[in-house]
Amino acid sequence: MDEFKSIVSYQTQDYGRVRVNLAKILDSRGITRNRLRTLTGIKYEVIDRYYKAENVEMVDLDFLAKVCFVLNCSVSDLLEYEKPEAAKENAGDKS
């Protein structure tokens, strides 16, 4: 039965991660999640997920555009790429 060949390969190499900085931006400007909800029309639950940076596997470009417009910031202020070494070091800090 093992006569089939697979054309799928899997990458197991660490490639880093993207950090969501919404909490840092809102906190530094004294803006609450509720206020951001009022200004953007985005559901509180969505803002809260990005604020806590939990369960964010894919980003919504409309969300980013609205937040950037309201906060007068850029996408690079909200999202930050961490190289693999930095991601490992920060993961160790959380343990």
Stockholm file with secondary structure:
# STOCKHOLM 1.0

chainA/1-95         MDEFKSIVSYQTQDYGRVRVNLAKILDSRGITRNRLRTLTGIKYEVIDRYYKAENVEMVDLDFLAKVCFVLNCSVSDLLEYEKPEAAKENAGDKS
#=GR chainA/1-95 SS CTTCCCCCCCCCSCCCEEEECHHHHHHHHTCCHHHHHHHHCCCHHHHHHHHHTCSCSSCCHHHHHHHHHHHTCCHHHHEEEECHHHHHHHHHHHC
#=GC SS_cons        CTTCCCCCCCCCSCCCEEEECHHHHHHHHTCCHHHHHHHHCCCHHHHHHHHHTCSCSSCCHHHHHHHHHHHTCCHHHHEEEECHHHHHHHHHHHC
//
